[in-house]
Amino acid sequence: MLTDEITSKVLDMFNDEISRELDDDWNEILLELDSDLFGSPGDDFHDALNRYEKEFNVDLSGVNWSRYFPWQNTPLLKRWFKLKREEVEANRIPLTVRMFAESAKAGKWLYD
């Protein structure tokens, strides 16, 4: 596959798998390459990751997800008593469609 074709297929796959937000006129807002996937619904995101691994043959098992979702990977007691979500997520690294497209071209996850 050509690299532009891979990029297009990755973007189409994420747009197909992840529920879209609506603008003020009730039109769906499509994901773009630099769209941050942080706010994606969990089930949709999980399904997209499974499909991505199968279709593009990229192993995501070694990805350090806590870089992209630090609050969800913070121990429960710390979340309750010590930390504020905003402070933890302030250092979060954006997880974009482009990262998945570039990794698909390389055949491996490039960002950890």
C-alpha positions in Angstrom: 0.0 0.0 0.0 1.1 3.5 -0.7 1.7 5.7 2.3 -1.0 8.2 1.4 -3.4 5.2 1.0 -2.5 3.9 4.4 -3.1 7.2 6.0 -6.4 7.5 4.3 -7.4 4.0 5.4 -6.4 4.6 9.0 -8.4 7.8 9.1 -11.4 6.2 7.5 -11.2 3.3 9.9 -11.2 5.6 13.0 -14.1 7.6 11.5 -16.0 4.4 11.0 -15.4 3.0 14.5 -15.6 6.1 16.7 -18.9 7.9 17.4 -18.8 11.5 16.1 -19.6 14.7 17.9 -22.2 17.0 16.4 -21.7 20.7 15.6 -24.3 23.4 16.4 -26.3 22.5 13.3 -26.4 18.8 14.2 -23.9 17.8 11.5 -21.3 15.1 12.3 -17.8 16.3 12.9 -15.4 13.9 11.2 -12.0 13.1 12.8 -9.0 14.5 11.2 -5.4 13.3 11.3 -4.5 15.6 14.2 -7.7 14.9 16.1 -7.0 13.9 19.7 -8.6 10.6 20.5 -8.6 11.2 24.3 -12.3 12.0 24.6 -13.4 9.0 22.5 -16.0 6.7 24.0 -14.2 3.8 25.6 -16.0 1.0 23.8 -15.6 2.7 20.4 -11.9 3.3 21.1 -11.3 -0.3 22.2 -13.1 -1.6 19.1 -11.1 0.8 16.9 -7.8 -0.5 18.5 -8.7 -4.1 17.9 -9.6 -3.4 14.2 -6.5 -1.3 13.8 -4.2 -4.1 15.0 -5.9 -6.6 12.7 -6.1 -4.5 9.6 -2.7 -2.8 9.8 -0.7 -5.6 11.6 0.6 -3.3 14.3 1.0 -4.8 17.7 -0.2 -2.3 20.4 0.4 -4.6 23.4 3.6 -2.7 24.3 2.1 0.8 24.2 2.4 2.7 27.4 -1.2 3.9 27.6 -0.6 5.8 30.9 1.2 8.5 28.8 -2.1 9.2 27.0 -4.6 8.3 29.7 -2.8 9.2 33.0 -5.9 9.6 35.2 -7.2 6.2 34.2 -3.9 4.6 35.1 -3.5 6.4 38.5 -4.2 4.2 41.5 -7.6 4.6 43.0 -6.6 5.8 46.4 -4.4 8.5 45.0 -7.3 9.7 42.8 -9.6 9.8 45.9 -7.3 11.5 48.4 -4.2 13.1 46.9 -4.4 14.1 43.3 -6.7 16.3 41.2 -7.7 15.1 37.8 -6.9 18.4 36.0 -3.3 18.3 37.4 -2.7 14.7 36.3 -4.1 15.3 32.8 -2.2 18.5 32.3 0.9 16.4 31.5 -1.0 14.1 29.2 0.4 13.5 25.7 -2.1 13.8 22.9 -3.0 10.6 21.1 -3.9 11.4 17.5 -5.0 9.6 14.4 -1.8 10.7 12.7 0.2 8.7 15.3 -1.7 5.6 14.3 -1.3 6.3 10.6 2.5 6.8 10.9 2.8 3.6 12.9 0.8 1.7 10.3 3.2 2.8 7.6 6.1 1.7 9.8 4.5 -1.6 10.8 5.0 -0.9 14.5 4.1 1.6 17.2 6.5 4.5 16.9 5.7 6.6 20.0 6.9 4.9 23.2 
